[in-house]
Amino acid sequence: MTYEILDSGTPDRRLMEAPVQVWVIATLEITVHQEAGHPHLLLTYPSYPLGTGSAHDEGYWATPFMAYPVSMGYGPPTKVSSLFRLIDQTMAAKTPEADINQLAYLLGLRDTTVRPLGEFLELKVSPRTPGLVKAFKIVRYQLSTVDDACLRNIADPDLRRGYVFLPLQPDGEHLRERYSAAHKREEQWFLGKPLMSNIQHVMATPGLRARLGSASIPLPRTLFTRHEQGLLVAVDLAGYGTALKYAREQMHSFGSDAESIQAVFRKSIGTHFDRMLGRLGAMQVQTAGDGFVAAFPSRVFYDLPGLVADLLARWRQFVGEIGRLNLEIREEGLRVGSRMALHFGEYEYGRIGGIASYVPAFDGASIVEVARLEQGLAGAMRGRHEGLEPKRHYVAVSQALRYVLGEGWSAADGLAGRVGVLDLEAKEFRDRAEVWEVRSQ
């Protein structure tokens, strides 16, 4: 096993292997807790693997850090004393604590104080270049205080920063052990990715772990989500699975196998979804293959009639793209239709499960209502209610949205025609909605 922990008390001797590089890593360790819960350590994902021999093709969770390369002169150190001497020479001109405070500022934090937590040195196989042995001196700092106004930058409710939170409980129930042949040691995995070895060392050392958890910063649960009001959109495609099956079984040609044609069909839909939502400026979206739920909060999209008009115009363009794909399907009954439900109401978006969440999600009665509205439209299309056809394209506008848009609102300029006000039902949901048919431009 090529892994060794060294510190200032390590007897002077030859190193088990001379490192090809030496680094000093100054870490900013941020521990937080929600309500009366256990402390958690904030982790980032600084690098994807560099394609140098990692069989699992995953990078490593790490704490935020600053890195300083150590000059080795004419050759690598071979003894413990010479390794520490090289490090001291390099760091004499550095100011890691000042750099850590700057790093905290770059993370959106102000009025901060940090405290030193100690240091240790690792001699190990490099995490990103497993063919090389390197030395890493870990100089640890902990965020001790911060302006409360900045706490949302730690909670990261939209997960734009990509933070996850590692529980500091000693039972390690959330961790999985796995031997790495490339790195020649046992690694601990969290949320499907391995931890950097310095974090693993702290977690395995009760005194270090306890001290880290003793200065945990409280984060109110309200910081992990946004409470919003706005336009809600639920979309699903009718007959999408059947169309994919048709593409796999029937749409083969010279030089293209059935699976590749099916993949092209599937990815075309996803690409059109992404383009449409991107052009609308959508901020809050959950996609699921042949559909999505999206929300447009009123604090940003304050012109609701203009937003709905833009959305319907973009949807007409999407329906046109579906029409071009449908031309490749000879059997009309196997073609793709679509459903869109529009609603207005209150909802939550973000880390719905609080500190344990690692993907953003929606919550709230209005989210359920818009999903049920789309499902009710699906049932009406299957039953050919009021002349609806299963393979055509329809938009249902809820009564709540219709009320906010006002009496003078009409979709006639952007859609083919008004079907009428229909009773739509799905599970326990029942409501009346204004239904319009959509045809491509």
C-alpha positions, 0 to 999 in steps of 0.5 A: 500500500503506497500511502503514509501519513507524516507530521512534524513528529515523524522520525527522520528516515528514508521515504517509502518512495520519492515523490515526483511532485510535492504540493501544499494544499490549504483547505477551507473546511466548512461544517454546517448543521440543520436545526438540531441535526448532526454536523455535515462537511461541505464538499465540492467536486473540483475535477473530473478524472483526467483519463489516466487509468481510473477504472470507475471514471469518477473524480474525488469529493474535496473541500474547497482548497488552495494549492501551492506547488513546491519546487524540488530543485535538482531532484526529489526529496528522499528523506522525511527531513528533506521533504519538510525542508523543501516545503518550509522553503516554499511556504516562507513566502506564502500567506495561506491564511490570507489566501483562504480568506480570499477563497471564502470571498470567492465562495460568496462569503463575507465578514468571515473568520477562520481558525487553523485546525492543524496539518499533516502530510500525505505520501500517496499515489496521485488521485488524478494521475495514478501512475505517480507518487506525490506528497501533499501537505494538508494545512487545514482551516475551518470557517468559524464565523460568517455574515448570516446574509451569506448563508444561502451561498453555503446552502446552495438551494439551486445546486448551481455550486454543486455542493454536497454535505457529508455527515460527520457521524462516526458510524459511517453508515453513509460511506462505502469501502472500496479498494482502489487498485490504481491508488493501492489503498482502501477508499471511502465513497459517498454519493457514488464518488470517492473522498479525497484521502485527507478527508478520509483521514479526518473522518477516521480520526475521532479527535479530528472529526470531533473538533471539526464538528464542534464549530458547526454553523447552523443553517435554517431549513428555509435556506435550502429551498426557494418559496416561489409563485409563478407560471408552472408548465407540465409537458408530456408526449403522447405515444413516445414509447411506441414511436421509439419502438417503431424507430427501433424496429422499422427505421433502419437503413444502410449504414445505420442500425436500429439502435442508433436510429432510435438514439437519434430520435430520442436525443432529438426530442431532448435537444428540442426541449433544451433549446426551447427552455433555454430560449425562454430563460427557464431557471427551474426545470425537471426533465424526464425523457419525453416530458418536463416540469418547469416553473417561471417565478414571477420575481423574474418573469413579471410579464405573465401574458408576455411569457405565456405568449412566448412560451406558446410561440416556442411550443408551436416551433417544437410541434413543428419539429415533432411534425418533421419527426412524424413524417418518418413514421409511416403509420399515422397511429404510431406518431407522436402527439403532445400535451402541455398544462399551464397553471399558476400558483405557489411552490417550492424549488431547491433542496426539498430534503434539506441538507441531505438533498443532492438534486434540486426538485419541486414541491407544493400543491400547485406542482401536483395540480399542474401534473394532474392537469396534464394527466387529465388532458392525457385521459381526455385525449385517449377517450377522444373527449369533446373530439380530442385526438390522441396524436394531436397537440393540445394545451390546457390552461388552468382556471387559476392561470386564466384568472391571473391572465385576465378576461381579455387574454386569448391564445388565438394568435399563437394557437390553431383554435380553442377546443373549449372548457373541459372537465379534466380528471386524474386520480383525486384531481378534478378541475375545469380547464380551457383547452387549445389545439396547437398546430405547427407554423 
